[in-house]
Amino acid sequence: MIFQRAEPNREYRALRFLSEGGRWELGLSPYQGGIRLRMGLAGRPPQVIDFCLGHDPDIYSPVLLAVLNRLEAVPESSTSQEVDAAFPWAGTRPDLGVHLEMLVGS
């Protein structure tokens, strides 16, 4: 699936992407624990990917690009479970202290 930049919204307050067919949203939002990279069906609260990136801005771009790269092989018609399968080591909430190299090194 391919994403295009879109206007931020309530769920993706810092940066928002919308899949070409409009089915999925992906983006960044600030929270008390730092920035979260989240994904879900468009118009609904994010329920698929939920990666806490913490307060280190140096990892935001590499992680976002790595996630977008992995999602290119996932059809837009995929289910939430099929999207999660692109990140089998992490489920929906990975520990980037453990999984960061697996994500950006792929």
Buried (B, 14 or more C-beta within 10 A) or exposed (E): BEBEEBEBBEBBBEBBBBBEEEBBBBBBBEEEEBBBBBBBBBEEEBEBBBBBBBEEEEBBEBBBEBBBEBBEEBEBEBEBEEBBEBBEEBEBEBEBEEBBEBBBEE
